[in-house]
Amino acid sequence: MSETPDPSHVSATRRPPRVVVGVDGSAASRAALVHAMTAAARRGAHLQVVSTYSVQAVWIGGYPLGMPAMSTLREGTETRVRELIDEVRRDPAVAAVPGAAEVPTSVVVSVGPPSPLLVDASADADLLVVGSRGRGAVRSVLLGSVALHCVSHSHCPVVVVHPTPAGPAQDRAVIVGVDGSDASRAALVAAVDEATRLETRVAVVTTYEMADHWVDLSTVVVPTEDEVRWELQRGAEAMVDDVLAERRAAHGDTVPEVAVVVTQGPAADVLVRWGADAALLVVGSRGHGAFRGLLVGSVALACAMHGSGPVMVVHPHGDRSGLPVAESAAVGG
């Protein structure tokens, strides 16, 4: 099994659906593997499990102490990954999903930091799944450095999974935040796709905050709150109608039930609250905020950090590089 992708094996053609997940033995990465395996089953996709190891030597008196062989570290990591895959396949939440036992699975084990490897693997993937935080040095942070790097740089939608128990996904809605931006439209498309796979409904949430203007309002025409709500409702419903019509034209299948909710409050706070009991919370990578040049906006970052369930961050389609990646070694599955 090779430790790094071999460019000579890169295929110029689009391969079948592929879900990539990073694991490191932490509770969050196990939850990520559960989510990734069920997502792959519902997509009819190949599952690529990525793990890395580091080589650290302790120097005493000018000589390295306790330096294990590279092959020992790699083989040990691969063995633990295989054991985790087998364990997760037996998890009742996974076994209950049709096709989960037959998901074709491969493993990539490499030396070094996991973030670049996961981002590279996302280049031609349909979904990247990571835990909210792993086995890094700062265990108390809300979002680990690997998850943050993947949310910011992934070439495909990335799901950040928080290790919290939840009931059957079909009993809970997919929540998606929209604000009229291209990224939020891409998030809506992804939310409809996910709800169709999960056989559940979609709640489209858009928010507003009434500005406190420090001017003489008698000289300024300011819309009323009812007018603001109406405009937001109309804009969100128009986006929903367009996305559903596009899906019907492309797939010819039934579409999930979709409801639009307009509510007052900071977008991140509202979405985190609505997403607490959701099957999935979906947000665009950045919206109509003030800092449009950021790789990931404050709302997406706050949802990924504070969400209590799986949070999908979707970049606009134009952000994907479309670069394929090499095949990895198959692990039976």
For each residue, the residues with C-beta under 8 A, 3 or more apart:
1: 78 107 109 328 329
2: 5 6 328 329
3: 74 109 110 111
4: 110
5: 2 9 10 108 120 325 326 328
6: 2 9 326
7: 10 326
8:
9: 5 6 326 327
10: 5 7 324 325 326
11: 15 324 327
12: 324
13:
14: 124 324
15: 11 18 46 124 324
16: 44 45 46
17: 40 43 44 45 46 126
18: 15 45 46 47 48 124 125 126
19: 36 39 40 43 45 46 47 48 125 126 127 128 129
20: 36 48 50 118 121 122 125 127 128 129
21: 29 32 33 35 36 37 47 48 49 50 128 129 130
22: 29 32 50 51 114 118 128 129 130 131 134 146 150
23: 29 30 32 33 49 50 51 81 84 131
24: 29 51 52 114 131 134 135
25: 29 30 80 84 135
26: 29 30 131 133 134 135
27: 30 31 131 163
28: 31 32 131 132 133 134 144 161 162 163
29: 21 22 23 24 25 26 32 33 130 131 134
30: 23 25 26 27 33 34 84 88 131 163
31: 27 28 34 35 131 161 162 163 164
32: 21 22 23 28 29 35 36 129 130 131 159 161
33: 21 23 29 30 36 37 49 84 85 88 129
34: 30 31 37 38 88 91 93 94 161
35: 21 31 32 38 39 129 159 161 310
36: 19 20 21 32 33 39 40 47 49 127 129 159
37: 21 33 34 40 41 47 88 89 94 97 100 103
38: 34 35 41 42 93 94 97 100
39: 19 35 36 42 43 45 127 129 159 197
40: 17 19 36 37 43 45 46 47 103
41: 37 38 44 97 98 99 100 102 103
42: 38 39 97 99 197 198
43: 17 19 39 40 126 127 197
44: 16 17 41 99
45: 16 17 18 19 39 40 103 126 127
46: 15 16 17 18 19 40 103 104 105 106
47: 18 19 21 36 37 40 103 104 105 106 333
48: 18 19 20 21 105 106 107 108 121 125 328
49: 21 23 33 36 81 85 105 106 107 108 331
50: 20 21 22 23 107 108 110 114 117 118 121
51: 22 23 24 77 78 80 81 107 108 109 110 114
52: 24 77 109 110 111 112 113 114 117
53: 73 74 76 77 109 110 111
54: 111 112 113
55: 67 70 73 111
56:
57: 64 65 66 67
58: 64 65 66 67
59: 62 63 64 65
60: 63 65
61:
62: 59
63: 59 60
64: 57 58 59 67
65: 57 58 59 60
66: 57 58
67: 55 57 58 64
68: 72 73
69: 72 73
70: 55 73 74 111
71: 74 75
72: 68 69 75 76
73: 53 55 68 69 70 76 77 111
74: 3 53 70 71 77 78 109 111
75: 71 72 78 79
76: 53 72 73 79 80
77: 51 52 53 73 74 80 81 109
78: 1 51 74 75 81 82 107 109
79: 75 76 82 83
80: 25 51 76 77 83 84
81: 23 49 51 77 78 84 85 107 109 331
82: 78 79 85 86 107 331
83: 79 80 86 87
84: 23 25 30 33 80 81 87 88
85: 33 49 81 82 88 89 105 107 331 333
86: 82 83 89 90
87: 83 84 90 91
88: 30 33 34 37 84 85 91 94
89: 37 85 86 94 95 100 101 333
90: 86 87 94 95
91: 34 87 88 94 95
92: 95 96
93: 34 38 96 97
94: 34 37 38 88 89 90 91 97 100
95: 89 90 91 92 100 101
96: 92 93 100 168
97: 37 38 41 42 93 94 100
98: 41
99: 41 42 44 102 103
100: 37 38 41 89 94 95 96 97 103
101: 89 95
102: 41 99 333
103: 37 40 41 45 46 47 99 100 333
104: 46 47 330 333
105: 46 47 48 49 85 330 331 332 333
106: 46 47 48 49 327 328 329 330 331
107: 1 48 49 50 51 78 81 82 85 328 329 331
108: 5 48 49 50 51 117 121 328 329
109: 1 3 51 52 53 74 77 78 81
110: 3 4 50 51 52 53 117
111: 3 52 53 54 55 70 73 74
112: 52 54 116 117
113: 52 54 116 117
114: 22 24 50 51 52 117 118 146
115: 118 119 145 146 149 150 153
116: 112 113 119 120
117: 50 52 108 110 112 113 114 120 121
118: 20 22 50 114 115 121 122 128 130 146 149 150 154
119: 115 116 122 123 149 150 153 154 155
120: 5 116 117 123 325
121: 20 48 50 108 117 118 125 128 325
122: 20 118 119 125 128 150 154 155 156 158
123: 119 120 155 156 321 322 323 324 325
124: 14 15 18 155 322 323 324 325
125: 18 19 20 48 121 122 128 155 156 325
126: 17 18 19 43 45 156 157
127: 19 20 36 39 43 45 156 157 158 159
128: 19 20 21 22 118 121 122 125 150 154 156 157 158 159
129: 19 20 21 22 32 33 35 36 39 158 159 161
130: 21 22 29 32 118 146 147 150 158 159 160 161
131: 22 23 24 26 27 28 29 30 31 32 134 144 147 160 161 162 163
132: 28 142 143 144 147 160 161 162 163 304 305
133: 26 28 136 139 141 142 143 144 147
134: 22 24 26 28 29 131 144 146
135: 24 25 26 139
136: 133 139 141 144 145 146
137:
138: 141 144 145
139: 133 135 136
140:
141: 133 136 138 144 145
142: 132 133 305 306
143: 132 133 147 148 151 160 301 304 305
144: 28 131 132 133 134 136 138 141 147 148
145: 115 136 138 141 148 149
146: 22 114 115 118 130 134 136 149 150
147: 130 131 132 133 143 144 150 151 160 304
148: 143 144 145 151 152 301 304
149: 115 118 119 145 146 152 153
150: 22 115 118 119 122 128 130 146 147 153 154 158 160
151: 143 147 148 154 158 160 285 296 300 301 304 313
152: 148 149 295 296
153: 115 119 149 150 295
154: 118 119 122 128 150 151 157 158 313 315
155: 119 122 123 124 125 315 319 320 321 322 323
156: 122 123 125 126 127 128 315 320
157: 126 127 128 154 190 312 313 314 315
158: 122 127 128 129 130 150 151 154 312 313
159: 32 35 36 39 127 128 129 130 280 310 311 312 313
160: 130 131 132 143 147 150 151 304 307 310 311 313
161: 28 31 32 34 35 129 130 131 132 310
162: 28 31 131 132 307 308 309 310 311
163: 27 28 30 31 131 132
164: 31 308 309
165:
166: 169 172 279 309
167: 171 172
168: 96 171 172
169: 166 172 198 200 279 280
170: 198 199 200 279
171: 167 168 200
172: 166 167 168 169 200 277 278 279
173: 195 200 201 202 203 278 279
174: 191 194 195 198 200 201 202 203 256 278 279 280 281 282
175: 191 202 203 205 271 274 275 278 280 281 282
176: 184 187 188 190 191 202 203 204 205 281 282 283
177: 184 187 205 206 207 267 270 271 281 282 283 284 287 299 303
178: 184 185 187 188 204 205 206 236 239 284
179: 184 206 207 267 284 287 288
180: 184 235 239 287 288
181: 184 185 284 286 287 288
182: 185 186 284 316 318
183: 186 187 284 285 286 287 297 314 315 316
184: 176 177 178 179 180 181 187 188 239 283 284 287
185: 178 181 182 188 189 239 243 284
186: 182 183 189 190 284 314 315 316 317
187: 176 177 178 183 184 190 191 282 283 284 312 314
188: 176 178 184 185 191 192 204 239 240 243 282
189: 185 186 192 193 243 246 247 314
190: 157 176 186 187 193 194 282 312 314
191: 174 175 176 187 188 194 195 202 204 280 282 312
192: 188 189 195 196 202 243 244 247 255 256 258
193: 189 190 196 197 247
194: 174 190 191 197 198 279 280 282 312
195: 173 174 191 192 198 199 200 201 202 256 279
196: 192 193 199 253 254 255 256
197: 39 42 43 193 194
198: 42 169 170 174 194 195 279 280
199: 170 195 196 256
200: 169 170 171 172 173 174 195 256 279
201: 173 174 195 256 257 258 259
202: 173 174 175 176 191 192 195 256 257 258 259
203: 173 174 175 176 258 259 261 274 278
204: 176 178 188 191 236 239 240 258 259 260 261
205: 175 176 177 178 261 263 270 271 274
206: 177 178 179 232 233 235 236 260 261 262 263
207: 177 179 262 263 264 265 266 267 270 271
208: 228 229 232 262 264
209: 264 265 266
210: 225 228 264
211:
212:
213: 217 220 222
214:
215: 219 220
216: 219 220
217: 213 220 222
218:
219: 215 216
220: 213 215 216 217
221:
222: 213 217
223: 227 228 231
224: 227 228
225: 210 228 229 264
226: 229 230
227: 223 224 230 231
228: 208 210 223 224 225 231 232
229: 208 225 226 232 233 262
230: 226 227 233 234
231: 223 227 228 234 235
232: 206 208 228 229 235 236 262
233: 206 229 230 236 237 260 262
234: 230 231 237 238
235: 180 206 231 232 238 239
236: 178 204 206 232 233 239 240 260 262
237: 233 234 240 241 260
238: 234 235 241 242
239: 178 180 184 185 188 204 235 236 242 243
240: 188 204 236 237 243 244 258 260
241: 237 238 244 245
242: 238 239 245 246
243: 185 188 189 192 239 240 246 247
244: 192 240 241 247 248 255 258
245: 241 242 248 249
246: 189 242 243 249 250
247: 189 192 193 243 244 250 251 253 255
248: 244 245 251 252 253 255
249: 245 246 252
250: 246 247
251: 247 248
252: 248 249
253: 196 247 248
254: 196
255: 192 196 244 247 248 258
256: 174 192 195 196 199 200 201 202
257: 201 202
258: 192 201 202 203 204 240 244 255
259: 201 202 203 204
260: 204 206 233 236 237 240
261: 203 204 205 206 274
262: 206 207 208 229 232 233 236
263: 205 206 207 270
264: 207 208 209 210 225
265: 207 209 269 270
266: 207 209 269 270
267: 177 179 207 270 271 287 299
268: 271 272 298 299 302 303 306
269: 265 266 272 273
270: 177 205 207 263 265 266 267 273 274
271: 175 177 205 207 267 268 274 275 281 283 299 303
272: 268 269 275 276 281 302 303 306 307 308
273: 269 270 276
274: 175 203 205 261 270 271 278 281
275: 175 271 272 278 281 303 307 308 309 311
276: 272 273 307 308 309
277: 172 309
278: 172 173 174 175 203 274 275 281 309
279: 166 169 170 172 173 174 194 195 198 200 309 310
280: 159 169 174 175 191 194 198 309 310 311 312
281: 174 175 176 177 271 272 274 275 278 303 307 309 310 311 312
282: 174 175 176 177 187 188 190 191 194 311 312 314
283: 176 177 184 187 271 299 300 303 311 312 313 314
284: 177 178 179 181 182 183 184 185 186 187 287 297 300 313 314 315 316
285: 151 183 295 296 297 300 313 314 315 316 319
286: 181 183 289 292 294 295 296 297 299 300
287: 177 179 180 181 183 184 267 284 297 299
288: 179 180 181
289: 286 292 294 297 298 299
290:
291: 294 297 298
292: 286 289
293:
294: 286 289 291 297 298
295: 152 153 285 286
296: 151 152 285 286 300 301 313
297: 183 284 285 286 287 289 291 294 300 301
298: 268 289 291 294 301 302
299: 177 267 268 271 283 286 287 289 302 303
300: 151 283 284 285 286 296 297 303 304 313
301: 143 148 151 296 297 298 304 305
302: 268 272 298 299 305 306
303: 177 268 271 272 275 281 283 299 300 306 307 311 313
304: 132 143 147 148 151 160 300 301 307 311 313
305: 132 142 143 301 302
306: 142 268 272 302 303
307: 160 162 272 275 276 281 303 304 310 311
308: 162 164 272 275 276
309: 162 164 166 275 276 277 278 279 280 281
310: 35 159 160 161 162 279 280 281 307
311: 159 160 162 275 280 281 282 283 303 304 307
312: 157 158 159 187 190 191 194 280 281 282 283
313: 151 154 157 158 159 160 283 284 285 296 300 303 304
314: 157 183 186 187 189 190 282 283 284 285
315: 154 155 156 157 183 186 284 285 319 320
316: 182 183 186 284 285 319
317: 186 320
318: 182
319: 155 285 315 316
320: 155 156 315 317
321: 123 155
322: 123 124 155
323: 123 124 155
324: 10 11 12 14 15 123 124
325: 5 10 120 121 123 124 125
326: 5 6 7 9 10
327: 9 11 106
328: 1 2 5 48 106 107 108
329: 1 2 106 107 108
330: 104 105 106 333
331: 49 81 82 85 105 106 107
332: 105
333: 47 85 89 102 103 104 105 330
